[in-house]
Amino acid sequence: MKTSDVPEGRRRQWRADRALRPAMRSPGRPDPSRVVQRQFWRLIATGVTTVEASLAVGVSWPVGARWFRHAGGMPPISLAEPSGRYLTFEEREEIAILRATSKGVREIARALGRDPGTISRELRRNAATRGGKQEYRATVAQWKAQQAAKRPKSAKLLGNERLREYVQERLSGNVHRLDGTVVAGPQTPPWKGLNKPHRQDRRWATAWSPEQISHRLKADFPEDESMRISHEAIYQSLFIEGRGALKRELVACLRTGRALREPRSRSRNKPQGHVTADVVLSERPAEAADRAVPGHWEGDLIIGTGRSAIGTLVERSSRSTLLVHLPRMEGWGEVPPVKNGPPLGGYGAVAMNTALTESMTKLPEQLRKTLTWDRGKELSGHAQFALETGTKVFFADPHSPWQRPTNENTNGLLRQYFPKGTDLSRWSAEDLEAVALAINNRPRKILGWKTPAEVLEEQLRSLQQPGVATTG
């Protein structure tokens, strides 16, 4: 039937319908309905893989992988079912079948239990018109309905340049030494839109987390309500394609370095060595457990390639971090390794004691009460260390990294600067001091969004006040 053969009243209604909304692009092959997409994201939420979720809802796995990647691993639509006032995809399929059998509007309405006006508007507004005449197909009708139902909302970071610059600066800030000079850090490969490079260098950055930025805004701008944003909005601007508010390469500055939201895997500690009954964790003073008294530390090593390592010390109360420089011993790389020979990598018992003693003795005596370590043999000379520093050493139980939670959390932060699979011996003591400065000046949620440096300074001032009793 030609358009000229259609009655004028019906053509006038077509023009009125087109005038109520902007022109839509041709969908080509429309995407699966939101019913299918909701089923896909519900399966993702249960922990199944993208391939399994795709096959379960009847779409190809490349389509499911594209959905997951473009949405940053987060559901882009509400998973709640729409109310009954809206036509479902199943109802549109029924309308298409009945319409193909030349059923009238009122007969279709009676079959579906809908108002005839609802069916009439559906047939006019959401029919396919690409062939020059109206043909009702369920997939095209569903796509048109979803497009018309969109209510695009501009991201807050797009409309507030001052807020965007604040967030972006703290996501990509540089590491500085005490004198303010920038530490260049390693040369990193260009970001390709994927997760952090596997076993390669990553750029050094202060890299506040989105949650730290969100809460710090209230402290920095207490009177300016326009300088507010949730950490979830920052994550969505980083992860979801099309938001455009933040540069997506800034995901490399996040602690995890992931470009997608995925379940976090936990590293497993492999403690070893033996300890005596008087230095097990159960013998540690009770005051170390409640974090009320400063001076109790947790320690460990982060290991790199070529038997390289960096010692990490974290104070349980203030979360202040010290990085221990462990240089190579004389003869490293010049002679082949000898079984049971002297450890030349830099963290044998003698070298470890020397480096730890040098770091701990820089602190006031009141701030070096105890040190909790894992069961590594690098601290087998703990008795001599305790004698020289006055710091009693205790060892966590085997395979129990949660007994040193502050240190484990800090080691995760430090992996942003010292990735696994890299040579850690190349960094000087000054470089480690600069990284520790960056870590200690990041606000922490557990500290009420204060920085460890601020809390440690308060502790030092309280120790210097005359008449203040200390626990020895």
Salt bridges, closest charged atoms under 4 A:
GLU8 OE1 - ARG11 NH2 3.24
GLU8 OE2 - ARG15 NH2 2.89
ASP17 OD2 - ARG124 NE 2.88
GLU81 OE1 - ARG38 NH2 3.76
GLU81 OE2 - ARG42 NH2 3.13
GLU91 OE1 - ARG114 NH2 3.06
GLU107 OE2 - LYS103 NZ 3.40
GLU122 OE2 - ARG92 NE 2.76
GLU135 OE1 - ARG137 NH1 3.18
GLU169 OE1 - ARG170 NH1 3.61
ASP201 OD1 - ARG426 NH2 2.54
GLU211 OE2 - LYS445 NZ 3.09
ASP220 OD1 - ARG216 NE 3.64
ASP224 OD2 - ARG162 NH1 2.77
GLU225 OE2 - ARG228 NH2 4.00
GLU232 OE2 - ARG261 NH1 3.15
GLU241 OE1 - HIS70 NE2 3.66
GLU241 OE2 - ARG248 NH1 3.90
GLU287 OE2 - HIS296 NE2 2.79
GLU298 OE2 - ARG316 NH1 2.43
ASP300 OD2 - ARG404 NH2 3.71
ASP397 OD1 - ARG375 NH2 3.92
GLU408 OE2 - ARG404 NH2 2.78
ASP423 OD1 - ARG328 NH2 3.56
ASP431 OD1 - ARG177 NH2 3.36
GLU457 OE2 - ARG461 NH1 3.27
GLU458 OE2 - LYS450 NZ 3.25
